Amino acid sequence: MKKLLSATAISAIATAAAAQDAGPVKIGILLGYTGPIESIVPGMTASAEMAISQINEAGGILGGRMLEAVRADSTCIDSAAATAAAERMVTSDGVAAIMGADCSGVTGAVLANVAVPNGIAMISPSATSPGLSSADDNDLFFRTSPSDARQGEVLAQILADQDIDTVAVTYTNNDYGKGLSDAFIQSFEAQGGTVTLNAPHEDGKADYSAEIGALDSAGGDVLVVLGYGDQGGKGIIRSALDAGSFDRFMLADGMYMQSLLDDVGAAMDGSFGAVPWSEGEGTSAFQTLADEAQIDAESTYTRESYDAMALLAMAMQAAGSTDANEYKSKVMEVANAPGEPILPGELGKAMQILADGGDVDYVGATNVELIGAGEAAGNYREYVVKDGEYETVTFR
């Protein structure tokens, strides 16, 4: 009887494993559905799920397995909540990878406490802290947005090009804000600029008059706002305008939100900033697909989200496995040359090439090129606010 039970158990295990191999491949989408970036998360989610739909419509991956999205709320700012959400994704939902997280602090927490211990790969579309470049990630972490080390250089150069050499700086008091502030100030001072005051602000406050009072007293030709357009960054701008302290602002990527202009509008005319962005054939292809799907392609990190999801699926296909220990080494391979260039909308083509043993070079919506520890090389759109709208100046 003991031998019979053992044989039965082995058979059951084999049957369950076969069913699992034939079932859907679940990929987590871990983004801040609540919190300071909640206005841009719907577009990020829709873009990632559009990539899933295109792959499934073309036959899925690994011989016909469909992809299935599992959503969870990172909150953007609560590391404990993000970690708990990621743990549920892994232990209860059985995800094979995570597209996310979004904000840098929660991304680092999920990476250290969930992804690395469980061997789960992550590709973040928007976590930009320079500290993540050197995180102890067991080669499981990638991002399709550039590090803020690069953004700091871009912002400093924009000021230099406008002959602005004295600024006040305020940053959201978290990993993202502090990392970007450090990177920006290092670049700005290296080119001869002066920062009159570098002050943090907390999100969620009703009154920022004290912060504006200190920044106004320090002075500066421009107030550099390194925060969130749905939260403290917007509050800082409102308070500055109400007090007549500053009327021109430089904005970082977290400030680039339509909701900011909807609320503040033409009062910000003349303000300027930068946001990760690309131009070219891949960007145009994504724009067309997004328009057809009624996704706002102009919203921040929509393109990066599509690309992050596409890279995860292609890496699994290239490795012939949903085990991150096997497919993590393929992420850089499918993202970079050599190989057949792949644009948005050509994900089915990519899967077939990989299934046939060929190579792909994923161009994607952001001209993907992963460097170093697996992060985007980085292109930025410089813009100015004119007549209450964002208007492109150039690409850097």
URSULCOR-V313507 format. One record per backbone hydrogen bond with DSSP energy under -1.0 kcal/mol. NH is the residue of the N-H (numbers start at 1). CO is the residue of the C=O. If there is no record, write none. Layout:
((NH	CO) (NH	CO))
This chain:
((5	1) (6	2) (7	3) (8	4) (9	5) (10	6) (11	7) (12	8) (13	9) (14	10) (15	11) (16	12) (17	13) (18	14) (19	15) (20	16) (21	17) (22	18) (23	19) (25	66) (27	68) (28	97) (29	70) (30	99) (31	72) (33	31) (38	35) (40	37) (41	37) (44	40) (45	41) (46	42) (47	43) (48	44) (49	45) (50	46) (51	47) (52	48) (53	49) (54	50) (55	51) (56	52) (57	53) (58	54) (59	56) (60	55) (61	65) (65	61) (68	25) (70	27) (72	29) (74	31) (82	78) (83	79) (84	80) (85	81) (86	82) (87	83) (88	84) (89	85) (90	86) (91	87) (92	88) (93	88) (95	89) (96	26) (98	121) (99	28) (100	123) (107	103) (108	104) (109	105) (110	106) (111	107) (112	108) (113	109) (114	110) (115	110) (116	111) (118	114) (120	115) (122	140) (123	98) (124	142) (132	129) (133	130) (137	135) (140	137) (142	122) (143	374) (144	124) (148	128) (150	147) (151	147) (152	148) (153	149) (154	150) (155	151) (156	152) (157	153) (158	154) (159	155) (160	156) (161	157) (163	160) (164	159) (167	194) (168	222) (169	197) (170	224) (171	199) (172	226) (173	201) (174	172) (178	174) (179	175) (180	176) (181	177) (182	178) (183	179) (184	180) (185	181) (186	182) (187	183) (188	184) (189	185) (190	186) (191	187) (192	189) (193	188) (194	165) (196	167) (199	169) (201	171) (212	208) (213	209) (214	210) (215	211) (216	212) (217	213) (218	214) (219	215) (221	166) (223	248) (224	168) (225	250) (226	170) (229	254) (231	228) (234	228) (235	231) (236	232) (237	233) (238	234) (239	235) (240	236) (241	237) (242	238) (243	239) (245	240) (250	223) (251	272) (252	225) (255	252) (256	253) (257	255) (261	257) (262	258) (263	259) (264	260) (265	261) (267	264) (268	265) (269	266) (270	385) (271	268) (272	249) (273	383) (274	251) (275	381) (277	379) (284	280) (285	281) (286	282) (287	283) (288	284) (289	285) (290	286) (291	287) (292	288) (293	289) (294	291) (295	290) (297	295) (299	296) (302	299) (305	301) (306	302) (307	303) (308	304) (309	305) (310	306) (311	307) (312	308) (313	309) (314	310) (315	311) (316	312) (317	313) (318	314) (319	315) (320	316) (321	316) (326	323) (327	323) (328	324) (330	327) (334	330) (335	331) (336	332) (340	359) (342	361) (346	343) (350	346) (351	347) (352	348) (353	349) (354	350) (355	351) (356	352) (357	354) (358	353) (361	340) (362	334) (363	342) (364	342) (368	363) (371	375) (374	371) (375	371) (377	369) (381	275) (382	394) (383	273) (384	391) (385	271) (386	389) (389	386) (391	384) (393	382) (394	382) (396	380))
